[in-house]
Amino acid sequence: MRLQDFWERMREVFGPLTDSYARDHVMSDLGGRTVMQALGDGVAVKDIWGAVARDRDLPYF
């Protein structure tokens, strides 16, 4: 998954709350990190999307 595709999916799901969710929401599936921290740590984008999808009970699409 490309980073651009990831952000498009995030905007589809979270709309105007995308930045806040990515910056503030800590997920156990990301090792206690936020999306932004995981990206900064080099976690694969597809793995981050998988964590978001599980966290919000979304289809992986």
PQR file of N, CA, C, O and H, with PARSE charges and radii, in Angstrom:
ATOM      1  N   MET A   1       0.848  -1.172   0.000 -0.4000 1.5000
ATOM      2  CA  MET A   1       0.000   0.000   0.000 -0.0000 2.0000
ATOM      3  C   MET A   1       0.897   1.239   0.000  0.5500 1.7000
ATOM      4  O   MET A   1       1.865   1.329   0.755 -0.5500 1.4000
ATOM      5  N   ARG A   2       0.554   2.167  -0.849 -0.4000 1.5000
ATOM      6  CA  ARG A   2       1.293   3.436  -0.894 -0.0000 2.0000
ATOM      7  C   ARG A   2       0.784   4.370   0.198  0.5500 1.7000
ATOM      8  O   ARG A   2      -0.369   4.288   0.623 -0.5500 1.4000
ATOM      9  H   ARG A   2      -0.232   2.093  -1.462  0.4000 1.0000
ATOM     10  N   LEU A   3       1.655   5.247   0.635 -0.4000 1.5000
ATOM     11  CA  LEU A   3       1.294   6.204   1.672 -0.0000 2.0000
ATOM     12  C   LEU A   3       0.115   7.074   1.241  0.5500 1.7000
ATOM     13  O   LEU A   3      -0.755   7.388   2.053 -0.5500 1.4000
ATOM     14  H   LEU A   3       2.591   5.313   0.291  0.4000 1.0000
ATOM     15  N   GLN A   4       0.084   7.459  -0.023 -0.4000 1.5000
ATOM     16  CA  GLN A   4      -1.026   8.269  -0.537 -0.0000 2.0000
ATOM     17  C   GLN A   4      -2.351   7.516  -0.406  0.5500 1.7000
ATOM     18  O   GLN A   4      -3.360   8.103  -0.014 -0.5500 1.4000
ATOM     19  H   GLN A   4       0.791   7.204  -0.682  0.4000 1.0000
ATOM     20  N   ASP A   5      -2.351   6.225  -0.729 -0.4000 1.5000
ATOM     21  CA  ASP A   5      -3.568   5.419  -0.600 -0.0000 2.0000
ATOM     22  C   ASP A   5      -4.013   5.337   0.861  0.5500 1.7000
ATOM     23  O   ASP A   5      -5.203   5.406   1.167 -0.5500 1.4000
ATOM     24  H   ASP A   5      -1.532   5.749  -1.047  0.4000 1.0000
ATOM     25  N   PHE A   6      -3.042   5.189   1.747 -0.4000 1.5000
ATOM     26  CA  PHE A   6      -3.342   5.132   3.172 -0.0000 2.0000
ATOM     27  C   PHE A   6      -4.074   6.397   3.620  0.5500 1.7000
ATOM     28  O   PHE A   6      -5.114   6.315   4.273 -0.5500 1.4000
ATOM     29  H   PHE A   6      -2.075   5.133   1.498  0.4000 1.0000
ATOM     30  N   TRP A   7      -3.534   7.563   3.271 -0.4000 1.5000
ATOM     31  CA  TRP A   7      -4.163   8.814   3.701 -0.0000 2.0000
ATOM     32  C   TRP A   7      -5.517   9.015   3.053  0.5500 1.7000
ATOM     33  O   TRP A   7      -6.405   9.598   3.675 -0.5500 1.4000
ATOM     34  H   TRP A   7      -2.689   7.629   2.741  0.4000 1.0000
ATOM     35  N   GLU A   8      -5.706   8.558   1.840 -0.4000 1.5000
ATOM     36  CA  GLU A   8      -7.031   8.640   1.204 -0.0000 2.0000
ATOM     37  C   GLU A   8      -8.040   7.804   1.980  0.5500 1.7000
ATOM     38  O   GLU A   8      -9.162   8.248   2.224 -0.5500 1.4000
ATOM     39  H   GLU A   8      -4.985   8.084   1.336  0.4000 1.0000
ATOM     40  N   ARG A   9      -7.644   6.599   2.366 -0.4000 1.5000
ATOM     41  CA  ARG A   9      -8.538   5.744   3.154 -0.0000 2.0000
ATOM     42  C   ARG A   9      -8.828   6.372   4.511  0.5500 1.7000
ATOM     43  O   ARG A   9      -9.966   6.357   4.980 -0.5500 1.4000
ATOM     44  H   ARG A   9      -6.733   6.239   2.167  0.4000 1.0000
ATOM     45  N   MET A  10      -7.796   6.923   5.136 -0.4000 1.5000
ATOM     46  CA  MET A  10      -8.004   7.573   6.429 -0.0000 2.0000
ATOM     47  C   MET A  10      -9.012   8.716   6.305  0.5500 1.7000
ATOM     48  O   MET A  10      -9.897   8.851   7.150 -0.5500 1.4000
ATOM     49  H   MET A  10      -6.872   6.935   4.755  0.4000 1.0000
ATOM     50  N   ARG A  11      -8.889   9.533   5.270 -0.4000 1.5000
ATOM     51  CA  ARG A  11      -9.829  10.647   5.072 -0.0000 2.0000
ATOM     52  C   ARG A  11     -11.240  10.142   4.782  0.5500 1.7000
ATOM     53  O   ARG A  11     -12.216  10.765   5.200 -0.5500 1.4000
ATOM     54  H   ARG A  11      -8.170   9.423   4.584  0.4000 1.0000
ATOM     55  N   GLU A  12     -11.358   9.020   4.069 -0.4000 1.5000
ATOM     56  CA  GLU A  12     -12.683   8.435   3.814 -0.0000 2.0000
ATOM     57  C   GLU A  12     -13.361   8.043   5.115  0.5500 1.7000
ATOM     58  O   GLU A  12     -14.560   8.262   5.288 -0.5500 1.4000
ATOM     59  H   GLU A  12     -10.565   8.514   3.729  0.4000 1.0000
ATOM     60  N   VAL A  13     -12.602   7.468   6.023 -0.4000 1.5000
ATOM     61  CA  VAL A  13     -13.157   6.956   7.276 -0.0000 2.0000
ATOM     62  C   VAL A  13     -13.348   8.057   8.315  0.5500 1.7000
ATOM     63  O   VAL A  13     -14.393   8.119   8.963 -0.5500 1.4000
ATOM     64  H   VAL A  13     -11.628   7.290   5.884  0.4000 1.0000
ATOM     65  N   PHE A  14     -12.355   8.923   8.481 -0.4000 1.5000
ATOM     66  CA  PHE A  14     -12.371   9.879   9.586 -0.0000 2.0000
ATOM     67  C   PHE A  14     -12.692  11.310   9.192  0.5500 1.7000
ATOM     68  O   PHE A  14     -12.908  12.154  10.062 -0.5500 1.4000
ATOM     69  H   PHE A  14     -11.506   8.873   7.954  0.4000 1.0000
ATOM     70  N   GLY A  15     -12.727  11.598   7.903 -0.4000 1.5000
ATOM     71  CA  GLY A  15     -13.059  12.946   7.446 -0.0000 2.0000
ATOM     72  C   GLY A  15     -12.198  14.000   8.115  0.5500 1.7000
ATOM     73  O   GLY A  15     -10.974  13.870   8.145 -0.5500 1.4000
ATOM     74  H   GLY A  15     -12.551  10.913   7.196  0.4000 1.0000
ATOM     75  N   PRO A  16     -12.821  15.050   8.657 -0.5600 1.5000
ATOM     76  CA  PRO A  16     -12.057  16.146   9.252  0.2800 2.0000
ATOM     77  C   PRO A  16     -11.320  15.758  10.542  0.5500 1.7000
ATOM     78  O   PRO A  16     -10.505  16.533  11.043 -0.5500 1.4000
ATOM     79  N   LEU A  17     -11.598  14.575  11.075 -0.4000 1.5000
ATOM     80  CA  LEU A  17     -10.923  14.127  12.294 -0.0000 2.0000
ATOM     81  C   LEU A  17      -9.671  13.300  12.002  0.5500 1.7000
ATOM     82  O   LEU A  17      -9.032  12.794  12.925 -0.5500 1.4000
ATOM     83  H   LEU A  17     -12.260  13.945  10.668  0.4000 1.0000
ATOM     84  N   THR A  18      -9.320  13.161  10.726 -0.4000 1.5000
ATOM     85  CA  THR A  18      -8.180  12.328  10.339 -0.0000 2.0000
ATOM     86  C   THR A  18      -6.901  12.727  11.056  0.5500 1.7000
ATOM     87  O   THR A  18      -6.231  11.876  11.639 -0.5500 1.4000
ATOM     88  H   THR A  18      -9.839  13.571   9.976  0.4000 1.0000
ATOM     89  N   ASP A  19      -6.555  13.994  11.022 -0.4000 1.5000
ATOM     90  CA  ASP A  19      -5.299  14.440  11.642 -0.0000 2.0000
ATOM     91  C   ASP A  19      -5.290  14.176  13.142  0.5500 1.7000
ATOM     92  O   ASP A  19      -4.288  13.719  13.693 -0.5500 1.4000
ATOM     93  H   ASP A  19      -7.100  14.686  10.548  0.4000 1.0000
ATOM     94  N   SER A  20      -6.392  14.461  13.791 -0.4000 1.5000
ATOM     95  CA  SER A  20      -6.485  14.243  15.232 -0.0000 2.0000
ATOM     96  C   SER A  20      -6.348  12.767  15.563  0.5500 1.7000
ATOM     97  O   SER A  20      -5.620  12.403  16.485 -0.5500 1.4000
ATOM     98  H   SER A  20      -7.206  14.832  13.343  0.4000 1.0000
ATOM     99  N   TYR A  21      -7.042  11.915  14.820 -0.4000 1.5000
ATOM    100  CA  TYR A  21      -6.957  10.470  15.058 -0.0000 2.0000
ATOM    101  C   TYR A  21      -5.521   9.992  14.871  0.5500 1.7000
ATOM    102  O   TYR A  21      -5.001   9.252  15.706 -0.5500 1.4000
ATOM    103  H   TYR A  21      -7.634  12.211  14.070  0.4000 1.0000
ATOM    104  N   ALA A  22      -4.881  10.405  13.787 -0.4000 1.5000
ATOM    105  CA  ALA A  22      -3.527   9.954  13.472 -0.0000 2.0000
ATOM    106  C   ALA A  22      -2.509  10.450  14.503  0.5500 1.7000
ATOM    107  O   ALA A  22      -1.521   9.772  14.785 -0.5500 1.4000
ATOM    108  H   ALA A  22      -5.303  11.006  13.108  0.4000 1.0000
ATOM    109  N   ARG A  23      -2.751  11.606  15.048 -0.4000 1.5000
ATOM    110  CA  ARG A  23      -1.805  12.223  15.984 -0.0000 2.0000
ATOM    111  C   ARG A  23      -2.052  11.802  17.437  0.5500 1.7000
ATOM    112  O   ARG A  23      -1.104  11.691  18.214 -0.5500 1.4000
ATOM    113  H   ARG A  23      -3.554  12.158  14.819  0.4000 1.0000
ATOM    114  N   ASP A  24      -3.318  11.565  17.812 -0.4000 1.5000
ATOM    115  CA  ASP A  24      -3.667  11.422  19.219 -0.0000 2.0000
ATOM    116  C   ASP A  24      -4.119  10.031  19.671  0.5500 1.7000
ATOM    117  O   ASP A  24      -4.017   9.713  20.856 -0.5500 1.4000
ATOM    118  H   ASP A  24      -4.089  11.654  17.181  0.4000 1.0000
ATOM    119  N   HIS A  25      -4.609   9.208  18.763 -0.4000 1.5000
ATOM    120  CA  HIS A  25      -5.191   7.916  19.156 -0.0000 2.0000
ATOM    121  C   HIS A  25      -4.097   6.848  19.251  0.5500 1.7000
ATOM    122  O   HIS A  25      -3.486   6.482  18.246 -0.5500 1.4000
ATOM    123  H   HIS A  25      -4.692   9.467  17.800  0.4000 1.0000
ATOM    124  N   VAL A  26      -3.860   6.358  20.458 -0.4000 1.5000
ATOM    125  CA  VAL A  26      -2.846   5.334  20.708 -0.0000 2.0000
ATOM    126  C   VAL A  26      -3.487   3.957  20.545  0.5500 1.7000
ATOM    127  O   VAL A  26      -4.574   3.702  21.065 -0.5500 1.4000
ATOM    128  H   VAL A  26      -4.356   6.655  21.274  0.4000 1.0000
ATOM    129  N   MET A  27      -2.802   3.073  19.818 -0.4000 1.5000
ATOM    130  CA  MET A  27      -3.335   1.732  19.556 -0.0000 2.0000
ATOM    131  C   MET A  27      -2.376   0.659  20.048  0.5500 1.7000
ATOM    132  O   MET A  27      -1.170   0.722  19.808 -0.5500 1.4000
ATOM    133  H   MET A  27      -1.919   3.280  19.396  0.4000 1.0000
ATOM    134  N   SER A  28      -2.932  -0.322  20.736 -0.4000 1.5000
ATOM    135  CA  SER A  28      -2.102  -1.426  21.226 -0.0000 2.0000
ATOM    136  C   SER A  28      -1.520  -2.221  20.059  0.5500 1.7000
ATOM    137  O   SER A  28      -0.402  -2.727  20.157 -0.5500 1.4000
ATOM    138  H   SER A  28      -3.911  -0.373  20.931  0.4000 1.0000
ATOM    139  N   ASP A  29      -2.263  -2.338  18.955 -0.4000 1.5000
ATOM    140  CA  ASP A  29      -1.765  -3.070  17.783 -0.0000 2.0000
ATOM    141  C   ASP A  29      -0.552  -2.385  17.148  0.5500 1.7000
ATOM    142  O   ASP A  29       0.149  -2.991  16.338 -0.5500 1.4000
ATOM    143  H   ASP A  29      -3.171  -1.927  18.876  0.4000 1.0000
ATOM    144  N   LEU A  30      -0.309  -1.148  17.510 -0.4000 1.5000
ATOM    145  CA  LEU A  30       0.870  -0.437  17.019 -0.0000 2.0000
ATOM    146  C   LEU A  30       1.915  -0.311  18.129  0.5500 1.7000
ATOM    147  O   LEU A  30       2.785   0.559  18.078 -0.5500 1.4000
ATOM    148  H   LEU A  30      -0.879  -0.657  18.169  0.4000 1.0000
ATOM    149  N   GLY A  31       1.819  -1.176  19.119 -0.4000 1.5000
ATOM    150  CA  GLY A  31       2.790  -1.156  20.200 -0.0000 2.0000
ATOM    151  C   GLY A  31       2.666   0.050  21.102  0.5500 1.7000
ATOM    152  O   GLY A  31       3.660   0.540  21.637 -0.5500 1.4000
ATOM    153  H   GLY A  31       1.112  -1.882  19.161  0.4000 1.0000
ATOM    154  N   GLY A  32       1.433   0.534  21.274 -0.4000 1.5000
ATOM    155  CA  GLY A  32       1.219   1.697  22.132 -0.0000 2.0000
ATOM    156  C   GLY A  32       1.593   3.001  21.456  0.5500 1.7000
ATOM    157  O   GLY A  32       1.897   3.992  22.120 -0.5500 1.4000
ATOM    158  H   GLY A  32       0.625   0.136  20.840  0.4000 1.0000
ATOM    159  N   ARG A  33       1.571   2.996  20.129 -0.4000 1.5000
ATOM    160  CA  ARG A  33       1.921   4.203  19.357 -0.0000 2.0000
ATOM    161  C   ARG A  33       0.694   4.725  18.621  0.5500 1.7000
ATOM    162  O   ARG A  33      -0.306   4.027  18.451 -0.5500 1.4000
ATOM    163  H   ARG A  33       1.325   2.191  19.589  0.4000 1.0000
ATOM    164  N   THR A  34       0.808   5.963  18.199 -0.4000 1.5000
ATOM    165  CA  THR A  34      -0.189   6.555  17.313 -0.0000 2.0000
ATOM    166  C   THR A  34       0.204   6.240  15.870  0.5500 1.7000
ATOM    167  O   THR A  34       1.295   5.732  15.613 -0.5500 1.4000
ATOM    168  H   THR A  34       1.621   6.530  18.337  0.4000 1.0000
ATOM    169  N   VAL A  35      -0.681   6.539  14.949 -0.4000 1.5000
ATOM    170  CA  VAL A  35      -0.375   6.375  13.528 -0.0000 2.0000
ATOM    171  C   VAL A  35       0.870   7.176  13.165  0.5500 1.7000
ATOM    172  O   VAL A  35       1.768   6.658  12.501 -0.5500 1.4000
ATOM    173  H   VAL A  35      -1.568   6.951  15.158  0.4000 1.0000
ATOM    174  N   MET A  36       0.928   8.419  13.591 -0.4000 1.5000
ATOM    175  CA  MET A  36       2.069   9.264  13.247 -0.0000 2.0000
ATOM    176  C   MET A  36       3.366   8.732  13.837  0.5500 1.7000
ATOM    177  O   MET A  36       4.404   8.774  13.177 -0.5500 1.4000
ATOM    178  H   MET A  36       0.198   8.839  14.130  0.4000 1.0000
ATOM    179  N   GLN A  37       3.327   8.238  15.057 -0.4000 1.5000
ATOM    180  CA  GLN A  37       4.529   7.660  15.659 -0.0000 2.0000
ATOM    181  C   GLN A  37       4.962   6.404  14.911  0.5500 1.7000
ATOM    182  O   GLN A  37       6.149   6.200  14.657 -0.5500 1.4000
ATOM    183  H   GLN A  37       2.484   8.204  15.594  0.4000 1.0000
ATOM    184  N   ALA A  38       3.995   5.570  14.563 -0.4000 1.5000
ATOM    185  CA  ALA A  38       4.316   4.339  13.835 -0.0000 2.0000
ATOM    186  C   ALA A  38       4.920   4.657  12.471  0.5500 1.7000
ATOM    187  O   ALA A  38       5.879   4.010  12.050 -0.5500 1.4000
ATOM    188  H   ALA A  38       3.030   5.736  14.769  0.4000 1.0000
ATOM    189  N   LEU A  39       4.364   5.647  11.782 -0.4000 1.5000
ATOM    190  CA  LEU A  39       4.938   6.052  10.497 -0.0000 2.0000
ATOM    191  C   LEU A  39       6.375   6.539  10.692  0.5500 1.7000
ATOM    192  O   LEU A  39       7.268   6.180   9.926 -0.5500 1.4000
ATOM    193  H   LEU A  39       3.585   6.173  12.125  0.4000 1.0000
ATOM    194  N   GLY A  40       6.584   7.343  11.703 -0.4000 1.5000
ATOM    195  CA  GLY A  40       7.906   7.869  11.991 -0.0000 2.0000
ATOM    196  C   GLY A  40       8.911   6.785  12.360  0.5500 1.7000
ATOM    197  O   GLY A  40      10.109   6.926  12.116 -0.5500 1.4000
ATOM    198  H   GLY A  40       5.858   7.635  12.326  0.4000 1.0000
ATOM    199  N   ASP A  41       8.414   5.712  12.947 -0.4000 1.5000
ATOM    200  CA  ASP A  41       9.275   4.596  13.338 -0.0000 2.0000
ATOM    201  C   ASP A  41       9.500   3.605  12.205  0.5500 1.7000
ATOM    202  O   ASP A  41      10.205   2.610  12.373 -0.5500 1.4000
ATOM    203  H   ASP A  41       7.440   5.598  13.146  0.4000 1.0000
ATOM    204  N   GLY A  42       8.899   3.880  11.048 -0.4000 1.5000
ATOM    205  CA  GLY A  42       9.126   3.029   9.885 -0.0000 2.0000
ATOM    206  C   GLY A  42       8.249   1.795   9.793  0.5500 1.7000
ATOM    207  O   GLY A  42       8.566   0.874   9.041 -0.5500 1.4000
ATOM    208  H   GLY A  42       8.326   4.689  10.912  0.4000 1.0000
ATOM    209  N   VAL A  43       7.160   1.752  10.536 -0.4000 1.5000
ATOM    210  CA  VAL A  43       6.227   0.630  10.426 -0.0000 2.0000
ATOM    211  C   VAL A  43       5.601   0.676   9.035  0.5500 1.7000
ATOM    212  O   VAL A  43       5.265   1.749   8.536 -0.5500 1.4000
ATOM    213  H   VAL A  43       6.902   2.500  11.147  0.4000 1.0000
ATOM    214  N   ALA A  44       5.446  -0.484   8.417 -0.4000 1.5000
ATOM    215  CA  ALA A  44       4.871  -0.560   7.072 -0.0000 2.0000
ATOM    216  C   ALA A  44       3.460   0.018   7.061  0.5500 1.7000
ATOM    217  O   ALA A  44       2.665  -0.234   7.966 -0.5500 1.4000
ATOM    218  H   ALA A  44       5.718  -1.356   8.822  0.4000 1.0000
ATOM    219  N   VAL A  45       3.167   0.790   6.033 -0.4000 1.5000
ATOM    220  CA  VAL A  45       1.863   1.454   5.917 -0.0000 2.0000
ATOM    221  C   VAL A  45       0.733   0.427   5.934  0.5500 1.7000
ATOM    222  O   VAL A  45      -0.302   0.668   6.556 -0.5500 1.4000
ATOM    223  H   VAL A  45       3.814   0.995   5.298  0.4000 1.0000
ATOM    224  N   LYS A  46       0.909  -0.705   5.270 -0.4000 1.5000
ATOM    225  CA  LYS A  46      -0.156  -1.718   5.248 -0.0000 2.0000
ATOM    226  C   LYS A  46      -0.409  -2.266   6.652  0.5500 1.7000
ATOM    227  O   LYS A  46      -1.545  -2.604   6.985 -0.5500 1.4000
ATOM    228  H   LYS A  46       1.750  -0.901   4.766  0.4000 1.0000
ATOM    229  N   ASP A  47       0.636  -2.357   7.479 -0.4000 1.5000
ATOM    230  CA  ASP A  47       0.454  -2.824   8.850 -0.0000 2.0000
ATOM    231  C   ASP A  47      -0.258  -1.776   9.704  0.5500 1.7000
ATOM    232  O   ASP A  47      -1.054  -2.115  10.580 -0.5500 1.4000
ATOM    233  H   ASP A  47       1.559  -2.083   7.209  0.4000 1.0000
ATOM    234  N   ILE A  48       0.029  -0.525   9.447 -0.4000 1.5000
ATOM    235  CA  ILE A  48      -0.672   0.551  10.169 -0.0000 2.0000
ATOM    236  C   ILE A  48      -2.137   0.554   9.783  0.5500 1.7000
ATOM    237  O   ILE A  48      -3.006   0.669  10.648 -0.5500 1.4000
ATOM    238  H   ILE A  48       0.675  -0.249   8.736  0.4000 1.0000
ATOM    239  N   TRP A  49      -2.426   0.427   8.483 -0.4000 1.5000
ATOM    240  CA  TRP A  49      -3.828   0.389   8.064 -0.0000 2.0000
ATOM    241  C   TRP A  49      -4.535  -0.809   8.683  0.5500 1.7000
ATOM    242  O   TRP A  49      -5.687  -0.692   9.100 -0.5500 1.4000
ATOM    243  H   TRP A  49      -1.721   0.334   7.781  0.4000 1.0000
ATOM    244  N   GLY A  50      -3.877  -1.945   8.750 -0.4000 1.5000
ATOM    245  CA  GLY A  50      -4.468  -3.121   9.391 -0.0000 2.0000
ATOM    246  C   GLY A  50      -4.823  -2.845  10.840  0.5500 1.7000
ATOM    247  O   GLY A  50      -5.878  -3.268  11.313 -0.5500 1.4000
ATOM    248  H   GLY A  50      -2.941  -2.040   8.411  0.4000 1.0000
ATOM    249  N   ALA A  51      -3.958  -2.143  11.548 -0.4000 1.5000
ATOM    250  CA  ALA A  51      -4.229  -1.786  12.941 -0.0000 2.0000
ATOM    251  C   ALA A  51      -5.420  -0.847  13.049  0.5500 1.7000
ATOM    252  O   ALA A  51      -6.269  -1.010  13.926 -0.5500 1.4000
ATOM    253  H   ALA A  51      -3.101  -1.799  11.164  0.4000 1.0000
ATOM    254  N   VAL A  52      -5.482   0.133  12.161 -0.4000 1.5000
ATOM    255  CA  VAL A  52      -6.620   1.071  12.145 -0.0000 2.0000
ATOM    256  C   VAL A  52      -7.910   0.304  11.850  0.5500 1.7000
ATOM    257  O   VAL A  52      -8.924   0.506  12.518 -0.5500 1.4000
ATOM    258  H   VAL A  52      -4.792   0.266  11.449  0.4000 1.0000
ATOM    259  N   ALA A  53      -7.868  -0.565  10.859 -0.4000 1.5000
ATOM    260  CA  ALA A  53      -9.060  -1.337  10.471 -0.0000 2.0000
ATOM    261  C   ALA A  53      -9.543  -2.195  11.638  0.5500 1.7000
ATOM    262  O   ALA A  53     -10.743  -2.243  11.906 -0.5500 1.4000
ATOM    263  H   ALA A  53      -7.045  -0.729  10.316  0.4000 1.0000
ATOM    264  N   ARG A  54      -8.641  -2.865  12.326 -0.4000 1.5000
ATOM    265  CA  ARG A  54      -9.044  -3.676  13.478 -0.0000 2.0000
ATOM    266  C   ARG A  54      -9.562  -2.803  14.612  0.5500 1.7000
ATOM    267  O   ARG A  54     -10.543  -3.157  15.267 -0.5500 1.4000
ATOM    268  H   ARG A  54      -7.666  -2.827  12.108  0.4000 1.0000
ATOM    269  N   ASP A  55      -8.922  -1.678  14.849 -0.4000 1.5000
ATOM    270  CA  ASP A  55      -9.315  -0.781  15.934 -0.0000 2.0000
ATOM    271  C   ASP A  55     -10.735  -0.248  15.745  0.5500 1.7000
ATOM    272  O   ASP A  55     -11.477  -0.076  16.712 -0.5500 1.4000
ATOM    273  H   ASP A  55      -8.125  -1.390  14.318  0.4000 1.0000
ATOM    274  N   ARG A  56     -11.092   0.004  14.522 -0.4000 1.5000
ATOM    275  CA  ARG A  56     -12.411   0.582  14.217 -0.0000 2.0000
ATOM    276  C   ARG A  56     -13.379  -0.410  13.580  0.5500 1.7000
ATOM    277  O   ARG A  56     -14.449  -0.032  13.102 -0.5500 1.4000
ATOM    278  H   ARG A  56     -10.488  -0.136  13.737  0.4000 1.0000
ATOM    279  N   ASP A  57     -12.986  -1.693  13.582 -0.4000 1.5000
ATOM    280  CA  ASP A  57     -13.827  -2.745  13.012 -0.0000 2.0000
ATOM    281  C   ASP A  57     -14.231  -2.423  11.569  0.5500 1.7000
ATOM    282  O   ASP A  57     -15.404  -2.487  11.200 -0.5500 1.4000
ATOM    283  H   ASP A  57     -12.117  -2.000  13.970  0.4000 1.0000
ATOM    284  N   LEU A  58     -13.226  -2.079  10.775 -0.4000 1.5000
ATOM    285  CA  LEU A  58     -13.431  -1.725   9.374 -0.0000 2.0000
ATOM    286  C   LEU A  58     -12.982  -2.873   8.491  0.5500 1.7000
ATOM    287  O   LEU A  58     -12.143  -3.677   8.898 -0.5500 1.4000
ATOM    288  H   LEU A  58     -12.273  -2.028  11.075  0.4000 1.0000
ATOM    289  N   PRO A  59     -13.530  -2.959   7.289 -0.5600 1.5000
ATOM    290  CA  PRO A  59     -12.966  -3.933   6.344  0.2800 2.0000
ATOM    291  C   PRO A  59     -11.560  -3.493   5.956  0.5500 1.7000
ATOM    292  O   PRO A  59     -11.273  -2.298   5.897 -0.5500 1.4000
ATOM    293  N   TYR A  60     -10.698  -4.446   5.694 -0.4000 1.5000
ATOM    294  CA  TYR A  60      -9.321  -4.103   5.366 -0.0000 2.0000
ATOM    295  C   TYR A  60      -9.237  -3.342   4.041  0.5500 1.7000
ATOM    296  O   TYR A  60      -8.341  -2.519   3.856 -0.5500 1.4000
ATOM    297  H   TYR A  60     -10.932  -5.417   5.742  0.4000 1.0000
ATOM    298  N   PHE A  61     -10.153  -3.609   3.130 -0.4000 1.5000
ATOM    299  CA  PHE A  61     -10.177  -3.099   1.759 -0.0000 2.0000
ATOM    300  C   PHE A  61      -8.890  -2.483   1.418  0.5500 1.7000
ATOM    301  O   PHE A  61      -8.716  -1.995   0.302 -0.5500 1.4000
ATOM    302  H   PHE A  61     -10.881  -4.278   3.280  0.4000 1.0000
TER
END
